């Protein structure tokens, strides 16, 4: 009984006037082309600080480089 459900928690935040974070569409995120497989891949939060250095879409492609 002591915990809030997700819906109740959101309703509480709204009732208190808290601002909700704006949702960003995946189609609006930056993209790059993988240097190994040539497929496009999209920015990920874990790459936030190193996005300029990211060249491969996955560990598999990074390991397959020549």
PyMOL Python script that loads the backbone (N, CA, C, O; Angstrom):
from pymol import cmd

cmd.read_pdbstr("""\
ATOM      1  N   UNK A   1       0.806  -1.208   0.000  1.00  0.00           N
ATOM      2  CA  UNK A   1       0.000   0.000   0.000  1.00  0.00           C
ATOM      3  C   UNK A   1       0.847   1.268   0.000  1.00  0.00           C
ATOM      4  O   UNK A   1       0.365   2.330  -0.396  1.00  0.00           O
ATOM      5  N   UNK A   2       2.073   1.175   0.429  1.00  0.00           N
ATOM      6  CA  UNK A   2       2.889   2.355   0.601  1.00  0.00           C
ATOM      7  C   UNK A   2       3.522   2.896  -0.672  1.00  0.00           C
ATOM      8  O   UNK A   2       4.132   3.964  -0.636  1.00  0.00           O
ATOM      9  N   UNK A   3       3.400   2.197  -1.797  1.00  0.00           N
ATOM     10  CA  UNK A   3       4.046   2.682  -3.018  1.00  0.00           C
ATOM     11  C   UNK A   3       3.013   3.230  -4.005  1.00  0.00           C
ATOM     12  O   UNK A   3       1.832   2.892  -3.937  1.00  0.00           O
ATOM     13  N   UNK A   4       3.468   4.059  -4.897  1.00  0.00           N
ATOM     14  CA  UNK A   4       2.602   4.648  -5.917  1.00  0.00           C
ATOM     15  C   UNK A   4       2.684   3.835  -7.188  1.00  0.00           C
ATOM     16  O   UNK A   4       3.759   3.361  -7.553  1.00  0.00           O
ATOM     17  N   UNK A   5       1.585   3.669  -7.853  1.00  0.00           N
ATOM     18  CA  UNK A   5       1.641   3.072  -9.177  1.00  0.00           C
ATOM     19  C   UNK A   5       2.148   4.142 -10.130  1.00  0.00           C
ATOM     20  O   UNK A   5       2.178   5.322  -9.782  1.00  0.00           O
ATOM     21  N   UNK A   6       2.539   3.743 -11.312  1.00  0.00           N
ATOM     22  CA  UNK A   6       3.076   4.708 -12.276  1.00  0.00           C
ATOM     23  C   UNK A   6       2.043   5.769 -12.614  1.00  0.00           C
ATOM     24  O   UNK A   6       2.357   6.958 -12.648  1.00  0.00           O
ATOM     25  N   UNK A   7       0.809   5.342 -12.863  1.00  0.00           N
ATOM     26  CA  UNK A   7      -0.247   6.288 -13.228  1.00  0.00           C
ATOM     27  C   UNK A   7      -0.513   7.263 -12.090  1.00  0.00           C
ATOM     28  O   UNK A   7      -0.666   8.462 -12.320  1.00  0.00           O
ATOM     29  N   UNK A   8      -0.569   6.756 -10.875  1.00  0.00           N
ATOM     30  CA  UNK A   8      -0.813   7.614  -9.719  1.00  0.00           C
ATOM     31  C   UNK A   8       0.342   8.597  -9.530  1.00  0.00           C
ATOM     32  O   UNK A   8       0.121   9.766  -9.212  1.00  0.00           O
ATOM     33  N   UNK A   9       1.574   8.119  -9.726  1.00  0.00           N
ATOM     34  CA  UNK A   9       2.744   8.984  -9.586  1.00  0.00           C
ATOM     35  C   UNK A   9       2.733  10.119 -10.593  1.00  0.00           C
ATOM     36  O   UNK A   9       3.061  11.254 -10.248  1.00  0.00           O
ATOM     37  N   UNK A  10       2.363   9.832 -11.833  1.00  0.00           N
ATOM     38  CA  UNK A  10       2.295  10.855 -12.873  1.00  0.00           C
ATOM     39  C   UNK A  10       1.191  11.852 -12.562  1.00  0.00           C
ATOM     40  O   UNK A  10       1.375  13.059 -12.723  1.00  0.00           O
ATOM     41  N   UNK A  11       0.045  11.352 -12.120  1.00  0.00           N
ATOM     42  CA  UNK A  11      -1.062  12.245 -11.761  1.00  0.00           C
ATOM     43  C   UNK A  11      -0.650  13.161 -10.623  1.00  0.00           C
ATOM     44  O   UNK A  11      -1.016  14.337 -10.610  1.00  0.00           O
ATOM     45  N   UNK A  12       0.110  12.635  -9.663  1.00  0.00           N
ATOM     46  CA  UNK A  12       0.578  13.442  -8.543  1.00  0.00           C
ATOM     47  C   UNK A  12       1.504  14.549  -9.033  1.00  0.00           C
ATOM     48  O   UNK A  12       1.389  15.695  -8.599  1.00  0.00           O
ATOM     49  N   UNK A  13       2.434  14.203  -9.948  1.00  0.00           N
ATOM     50  CA  UNK A  13       3.346  15.214 -10.493  1.00  0.00           C
ATOM     51  C   UNK A  13       2.589  16.312 -11.220  1.00  0.00           C
ATOM     52  O   UNK A  13       2.890  17.496 -11.071  1.00  0.00           O
ATOM     53  N   UNK A  14       1.596  15.902 -12.014  1.00  0.00           N
ATOM     54  CA  UNK A  14       0.807  16.882 -12.759  1.00  0.00           C
ATOM     55  C   UNK A  14       0.035  17.773 -11.797  1.00  0.00           C
ATOM     56  O   UNK A  14      -0.042  18.985 -11.997  1.00  0.00           O
ATOM     57  N   UNK A  15      -0.531  17.185 -10.768  1.00  0.00           N
ATOM     58  CA  UNK A  15      -1.305  17.940  -9.784  1.00  0.00           C
ATOM     59  C   UNK A  15      -0.425  18.951  -9.056  1.00  0.00           C
ATOM     60  O   UNK A  15      -0.891  20.026  -8.677  1.00  0.00           O
ATOM     61  N   UNK A  16       0.861  18.601  -8.858  1.00  0.00           N
ATOM     62  CA  UNK A  16       1.781  19.508  -8.165  1.00  0.00           C
ATOM     63  C   UNK A  16       2.362  20.561  -9.104  1.00  0.00           C
ATOM     64  O   UNK A  16       3.093  21.449  -8.664  1.00  0.00           O
ATOM     65  N   UNK A  17       2.043  20.468 -10.392  1.00  0.00           N
ATOM     66  CA  UNK A  17       2.525  21.461 -11.340  1.00  0.00           C
ATOM     67  C   UNK A  17       3.902  21.157 -11.903  1.00  0.00           C
ATOM     68  O   UNK A  17       4.526  22.033 -12.502  1.00  0.00           O
ATOM     69  N   UNK A  18       4.384  19.949 -11.728  1.00  0.00           N
ATOM     70  CA  UNK A  18       5.691  19.587 -12.270  1.00  0.00           C
ATOM     71  C   UNK A  18       5.614  19.527 -13.787  1.00  0.00           C
ATOM     72  O   UNK A  18       4.608  19.091 -14.347  1.00  0.00           O
ATOM     73  N   UNK A  19       6.673  19.964 -14.449  1.00  0.00           N
ATOM     74  CA  UNK A  19       6.705  19.949 -15.909  1.00  0.00           C
ATOM     75  C   UNK A  19       7.172  18.575 -16.375  1.00  0.00           C
ATOM     76  O   UNK A  19       8.133  18.025 -15.837  1.00  0.00           O
ATOM     77  N   UNK A  20       6.498  18.030 -17.366  1.00  0.00           N
ATOM     78  CA  UNK A  20       6.877  16.751 -17.941  1.00  0.00           C
ATOM     79  C   UNK A  20       7.978  17.002 -18.979  1.00  0.00           C
ATOM     80  O   UNK A  20       7.968  18.022 -19.668  1.00  0.00           O
ATOM     81  N   UNK A  21       8.910  16.080 -19.082  1.00  0.00           N
ATOM     82  CA  UNK A  21       9.965  16.192 -20.087  1.00  0.00           C
ATOM     83  C   UNK A  21       9.355  16.043 -21.474  1.00  0.00           C
ATOM     84  O   UNK A  21       8.453  15.229 -21.674  1.00  0.00           O
ATOM     85  N   UNK A  22       9.840  16.820 -22.426  1.00  0.00           N
ATOM     86  CA  UNK A  22       9.338  16.720 -23.795  1.00  0.00           C
ATOM     87  C   UNK A  22       9.872  15.449 -24.433  1.00  0.00           C
ATOM     88  O   UNK A  22      11.052  15.125 -24.307  1.00  0.00           O
ATOM     89  N   UNK A  23       9.000  14.742 -25.110  1.00  0.00           N
ATOM     90  CA  UNK A  23       9.407  13.520 -25.794  1.00  0.00           C
ATOM     91  C   UNK A  23      10.011  13.894 -27.152  1.00  0.00           C
ATOM     92  O   UNK A  23       9.486  14.749 -27.864  1.00  0.00           O
ATOM     93  N   UNK A  24      11.110  13.244 -27.490  1.00  0.00           N
ATOM     94  CA  UNK A  24      11.757  13.473 -28.771  1.00  0.00           C
ATOM     95  C   UNK A  24      11.497  12.246 -29.640  1.00  0.00           C
ATOM     96  O   UNK A  24      11.723  11.114 -29.214  1.00  0.00           O
ATOM     97  N   UNK A  25      11.029  12.476 -30.837  1.00  0.00           N
ATOM     98  CA  UNK A  25      10.772  11.371 -31.756  1.00  0.00           C
ATOM     99  C   UNK A  25      12.089  10.796 -32.238  1.00  0.00           C
ATOM    100  O   UNK A  25      13.054  11.528 -32.456  1.00  0.00           O
ATOM    101  N   UNK A  26      12.125   9.477 -32.405  1.00  0.00           N
ATOM    102  CA  UNK A  26      13.343   8.827 -32.876  1.00  0.00           C
ATOM    103  C   UNK A  26      13.755   9.363 -34.242  1.00  0.00           C
ATOM    104  O   UNK A  26      14.945   9.446 -34.546  1.00  0.00           O
ATOM    105  N   UNK A  27      12.776   9.724 -35.063  1.00  0.00           N
ATOM    106  CA  UNK A  27      13.080  10.248 -36.397  1.00  0.00           C
ATOM    107  C   UNK A  27      13.771  11.611 -36.341  1.00  0.00           C
ATOM    108  O   UNK A  27      14.370  12.039 -37.327  1.00  0.00           O
ATOM    109  N   UNK A  28      13.693  12.294 -35.200  1.00  0.00           N
ATOM    110  CA  UNK A  28      14.331  13.600 -35.043  1.00  0.00           C
ATOM    111  C   UNK A  28      15.757  13.510 -34.494  1.00  0.00           C
ATOM    112  O   UNK A  28      16.456  14.521 -34.426  1.00  0.00           O
ATOM    113  N   UNK A  29      16.195  12.309 -34.101  1.00  0.00           N
ATOM    114  CA  UNK A  29      17.540  12.144 -33.566  1.00  0.00           C
ATOM    115  C   UNK A  29      18.560  12.096 -34.705  1.00  0.00           C
ATOM    116  O   UNK A  29      18.220  11.698 -35.820  1.00  0.00           O
ATOM    117  N   UNK A  30      19.809  12.496 -34.437  1.00  0.00           N
ATOM    118  CA  UNK A  30      20.835  12.443 -35.484  1.00  0.00           C
ATOM    119  C   UNK A  30      21.160  11.005 -35.877  1.00  0.00           C
ATOM    120  O   UNK A  30      21.042  10.087 -35.065  1.00  0.00           O
ATOM    121  N   UNK A  31      21.565  10.824 -37.113  1.00  0.00           N
ATOM    122  CA  UNK A  31      21.923   9.506 -37.632  1.00  0.00           C
ATOM    123  C   UNK A  31      23.309   9.546 -38.253  1.00  0.00           C
ATOM    124  O   UNK A  31      23.797  10.600 -38.660  1.00  0.00           O
ATOM    125  N   UNK A  32      23.936   8.369 -38.317  1.00  0.00           N
ATOM    126  CA  UNK A  32      25.215   8.183 -39.003  1.00  0.00           C
ATOM    127  C   UNK A  32      25.121   6.893 -39.795  1.00  0.00           C
ATOM    128  O   UNK A  32      24.208   6.094 -39.590  1.00  0.00           O
ATOM    129  N   UNK A  33      26.069   6.693 -40.704  1.00  0.00           N
ATOM    130  CA  UNK A  33      26.175   5.459 -41.475  1.00  0.00           C
ATOM    131  C   UNK A  33      27.326   4.646 -40.882  1.00  0.00           C
ATOM    132  O   UNK A  33      28.427   5.163 -40.694  1.00  0.00           O
ATOM    133  N   UNK A  34      27.064   3.373 -40.592  1.00  0.00           N
ATOM    134  CA  UNK A  34      28.069   2.489 -40.007  1.00  0.00           C
ATOM    135  C   UNK A  34      29.231   2.300 -40.992  1.00  0.00           C
ATOM    136  O   UNK A  34      29.012   2.056 -42.179  1.00  0.00           O
ATOM    137  N   UNK A  35      30.460   2.415 -40.491  1.00  0.00           N
ATOM    138  CA  UNK A  35      31.648   2.287 -41.333  1.00  0.00           C
ATOM    139  C   UNK A  35      31.876   0.854 -41.816  1.00  0.00           C
ATOM    140  O   UNK A  35      32.600   0.644 -42.790  1.00  0.00           O
ATOM    141  N   UNK A  36      31.272  -0.135 -41.153  1.00  0.00           N
ATOM    142  CA  UNK A  36      31.457  -1.532 -41.544  1.00  0.00           C
ATOM    143  C   UNK A  36      30.339  -2.026 -42.449  1.00  0.00           C
ATOM    144  O   UNK A  36      30.592  -2.484 -43.563  1.00  0.00           O
ATOM    145  N   UNK A  37      29.093  -1.933 -41.967  1.00  0.00           N
ATOM    146  CA  UNK A  37      27.976  -2.535 -42.708  1.00  0.00           C
ATOM    147  C   UNK A  37      27.255  -1.553 -43.630  1.00  0.00           C
ATOM    148  O   UNK A  37      26.487  -1.971 -44.498  1.00  0.00           O
ATOM    149  N   UNK A  38      27.493  -0.257 -43.453  1.00  0.00           N
ATOM    150  CA  UNK A  38      26.888   0.740 -44.329  1.00  0.00           C
ATOM    151  C   UNK A  38      25.436   1.084 -44.018  1.00  0.00           C
ATOM    152  O   UNK A  38      24.807   1.839 -44.759  1.00  0.00           O
ATOM    153  N   UNK A  39      24.897   0.535 -42.927  1.00  0.00           N
ATOM    154  CA  UNK A  39      23.507   0.830 -42.560  1.00  0.00           C
ATOM    155  C   UNK A  39      23.449   2.066 -41.671  1.00  0.00           C
ATOM    156  O   UNK A  39      24.390   2.343 -40.928  1.00  0.00           O
ATOM    157  N   UNK A  40      22.354   2.803 -41.744  1.00  0.00           N
ATOM    158  CA  UNK A  40      22.200   3.964 -40.860  1.00  0.00           C
ATOM    159  C   UNK A  40      21.896   3.514 -39.429  1.00  0.00           C
ATOM    160  O   UNK A  40      21.203   2.518 -39.218  1.00  0.00           O
ATOM    161  N   UNK A  41      22.414   4.250 -38.462  1.00  0.00           N
ATOM    162  CA  UNK A  41      22.071   4.012 -37.064  1.00  0.00           C
ATOM    163  C   UNK A  41      21.822   5.345 -36.381  1.00  0.00           C
ATOM    164  O   UNK A  41      22.332   6.382 -36.805  1.00  0.00           O
ATOM    165  N   UNK A  42      21.032   5.301 -35.317  1.00  0.00           N
ATOM    166  CA  UNK A  42      20.554   6.507 -34.648  1.00  0.00           C
ATOM    167  C   UNK A  42      21.280   6.732 -33.329  1.00  0.00           C
ATOM    168  O   UNK A  42      21.706   5.785 -32.668  1.00  0.00           O
ATOM    169  N   UNK A  43      21.412   7.985 -32.962  1.00  0.00           N
ATOM    170  CA  UNK A  43      22.009   8.418 -31.700  1.00  0.00           C
ATOM    171  C   UNK A  43      21.379   7.682 -30.526  1.00  0.00           C
ATOM    172  O   UNK A  43      20.172   7.443 -30.505  1.00  0.00           O
ATOM    173  N   UNK A  44      22.213   7.325 -29.544  1.00  0.00           N
ATOM    174  CA  UNK A  44      21.740   6.705 -28.307  1.00  0.00           C
ATOM    175  C   UNK A  44      22.234   7.521 -27.128  1.00  0.00           C
ATOM    176  O   UNK A  44      23.291   8.149 -27.189  1.00  0.00           O
ATOM    177  N   UNK A  45      21.464   7.505 -26.063  1.00  0.00           N
ATOM    178  CA  UNK A  45      21.805   8.298 -24.893  1.00  0.00           C
ATOM    179  C   UNK A  45      23.197   7.944 -24.354  1.00  0.00           C
ATOM    180  O   UNK A  45      23.922   8.824 -23.889  1.00  0.00           O
ATOM    181  N   UNK A  46      23.573   6.654 -24.417  1.00  0.00           N
ATOM    182  CA  UNK A  46      24.881   6.254 -23.896  1.00  0.00           C
ATOM    183  C   UNK A  46      26.033   6.836 -24.712  1.00  0.00           C
ATOM    184  O   UNK A  46      27.172   6.853 -24.243  1.00  0.00           O
ATOM    185  N   UNK A  47      25.751   7.318 -25.937  1.00  0.00           N
ATOM    186  CA  UNK A  47      26.765   7.933 -26.785  1.00  0.00           C
ATOM    187  C   UNK A  47      26.776   9.460 -26.661  1.00  0.00           C
ATOM    188  O   UNK A  47      27.455  10.134 -27.435  1.00  0.00           O
ATOM    189  N   UNK A  48      26.043  10.004 -25.710  1.00  0.00           N
ATOM    190  CA  UNK A  48      25.869  11.449 -25.567  1.00  0.00           C
ATOM    191  C   UNK A  48      27.196  12.212 -25.572  1.00  0.00           C
ATOM    192  O   UNK A  48      27.328  13.217 -26.270  1.00  0.00           O
ATOM    193  N   UNK A  49      28.166  11.747 -24.807  1.00  0.00           N
ATOM    194  CA  UNK A  49      29.440  12.469 -24.669  1.00  0.00           C
ATOM    195  C   UNK A  49      30.443  12.151 -25.769  1.00  0.00           C
ATOM    196  O   UNK A  49      31.408  12.893 -25.948  1.00  0.00           O
ATOM    197  N   UNK A  50      30.237  11.057 -26.516  1.00  0.00           N
ATOM    198  CA  UNK A  50      31.231  10.628 -27.511  1.00  0.00           C
ATOM    199  C   UNK A  50      30.646  10.495 -28.917  1.00  0.00           C
ATOM    200  O   UNK A  50      31.237   9.822 -29.762  1.00  0.00           O
ATOM    201  N   UNK A  51      29.509  11.118 -29.181  1.00  0.00           N
ATOM    202  CA  UNK A  51      28.825  10.955 -30.467  1.00  0.00           C
ATOM    203  C   UNK A  51      29.732  11.264 -31.651  1.00  0.00           C
ATOM    204  O   UNK A  51      29.641  10.596 -32.681  1.00  0.00           O
ATOM    205  N   UNK A  52      30.605  12.261 -31.527  1.00  0.00           N
ATOM    206  CA  UNK A  52      31.497  12.618 -32.632  1.00  0.00           C
ATOM    207  C   UNK A  52      32.490  11.501 -32.958  1.00  0.00           C
ATOM    208  O   UNK A  52      32.989  11.434 -34.082  1.00  0.00           O
ATOM    209  N   UNK A  53      32.782  10.628 -31.998  1.00  0.00           N
ATOM    210  CA  UNK A  53      33.751   9.557 -32.187  1.00  0.00           C
ATOM    211  C   UNK A  53      33.112   8.228 -32.601  1.00  0.00           C
ATOM    212  O   UNK A  53      33.823   7.316 -33.023  1.00  0.00           O
ATOM    213  N   UNK A  54      31.795   8.104 -32.491  1.00  0.00           N
ATOM    214  CA  UNK A  54      31.104   6.846 -32.806  1.00  0.00           C
ATOM    215  C   UNK A  54      31.111   6.627 -34.313  1.00  0.00           C
ATOM    216  O   UNK A  54      30.721   7.506 -35.082  1.00  0.00           O
ATOM    217  N   UNK A  55      31.576   5.407 -34.739  1.00  0.00           N
ATOM    218  CA  UNK A  55      31.651   5.099 -36.169  1.00  0.00           C
ATOM    219  C   UNK A  55      30.907   3.828 -36.545  1.00  0.00           C
ATOM    220  O   UNK A  55      30.599   3.607 -37.716  1.00  0.00           O
ATOM    221  N   UNK A  56      30.617   2.987 -35.547  1.00  0.00           N
ATOM    222  CA  UNK A  56      30.019   1.687 -35.813  1.00  0.00           C
ATOM    223  C   UNK A  56      28.675   1.558 -35.100  1.00  0.00           C
ATOM    224  O   UNK A  56      28.477   2.120 -34.023  1.00  0.00           O
ATOM    225  N   UNK A  57      27.747   0.804 -35.719  1.00  0.00           N
ATOM    226  CA  UNK A  57      26.406   0.671 -35.172  1.00  0.00           C
ATOM    227  C   UNK A  57      26.334  -0.315 -34.008  1.00  0.00           C
ATOM    228  O   UNK A  57      25.391  -0.268 -33.218  1.00  0.00           O
ATOM    229  N   UNK A  58      27.320  -1.210 -33.894  1.00  0.00           N
ATOM    230  CA  UNK A  58      27.274  -2.226 -32.849  1.00  0.00           C
ATOM    231  C   UNK A  58      28.673  -2.738 -32.537  1.00  0.00           C
ATOM    232  O   UNK A  58      29.636  -2.441 -33.243  1.00  0.00           O
ATOM    233  N   UNK A  59      28.760  -3.512 -31.466  1.00  0.00           N
ATOM    234  CA  UNK A  59      30.030  -4.151 -31.118  1.00  0.00           C
ATOM    235  C   UNK A  59      30.447  -5.141 -32.200  1.00  0.00           C
ATOM    236  O   UNK A  59      31.633  -5.279 -32.498  1.00  0.00           O
ATOM    237  N   UNK A  60      29.476  -5.825 -32.783  1.00  0.00           N
ATOM    238  CA  UNK A  60      29.763  -6.791 -33.844  1.00  0.00           C
ATOM    239  C   UNK A  60      30.450  -6.102 -35.022  1.00  0.00           C
ATOM    240  O   UNK A  60      31.454  -6.600 -35.532  1.00  0.00           O
ATOM    241  N   UNK A  61      29.917  -4.963 -35.455  1.00  0.00           N
ATOM    242  CA  UNK A  61      30.536  -4.229 -36.577  1.00  0.00           C
ATOM    243  C   UNK A  61      31.896  -3.662 -36.181  1.00  0.00           C
ATOM    244  O   UNK A  61      32.816  -3.635 -36.998  1.00  0.00           O
ATOM    245  N   UNK A  62      32.026  -3.220 -34.960  1.00  0.00           N
ATOM    246  CA  UNK A  62      33.309  -2.692 -34.504  1.00  0.00           C
ATOM    247  C   UNK A  62      34.371  -3.785 -34.508  1.00  0.00           C
ATOM    248  O   UNK A  62      35.525  -3.528 -34.849  1.00  0.00           O
ATOM    249  N   UNK A  63      33.987  -5.003 -34.130  1.00  0.00           N
ATOM    250  CA  UNK A  63      34.916  -6.134 -34.121  1.00  0.00           C
ATOM    251  C   UNK A  63      35.227  -6.658 -35.512  1.00  0.00           C
ATOM    252  O   UNK A  63      36.274  -7.270 -35.718  1.00  0.00           O
ATOM    253  N   UNK A  64      34.342  -6.431 -36.465  1.00  0.00           N
ATOM    254  CA  UNK A  64      34.522  -6.947 -37.829  1.00  0.00           C
ATOM    255  C   UNK A  64      35.331  -6.011 -38.713  1.00  0.00           C
ATOM    256  O   UNK A  64      35.589  -6.334 -39.873  1.00  0.00           O
ATOM    257  N   UNK A  65      35.728  -4.882 -38.202  1.00  0.00           N
ATOM    258  CA  UNK A  65      36.489  -3.925 -39.032  1.00  0.00           C
ATOM    259  C   UNK A  65      37.796  -4.558 -39.503  1.00  0.00           C
ATOM    260  O   UNK A  65      38.360  -5.422 -38.831  1.00  0.00           O
ATOM    261  N   UNK A  66      38.255  -4.124 -40.642  1.00  0.00           N
ATOM    262  CA  UNK A  66      39.448  -4.753 -41.246  1.00  0.00           C
ATOM    263  C   UNK A  66      40.720  -4.127 -40.746  1.00  0.00           C
ATOM    264  O   UNK A  66      41.809  -4.534 -41.149  1.00  0.00           O
TER     265      UNK A  66
END
""", "prot")
cmd.dss("prot")
cmd.show_as("cartoon", "prot")
cmd.util.cbc("prot")
cmd.orient("prot")
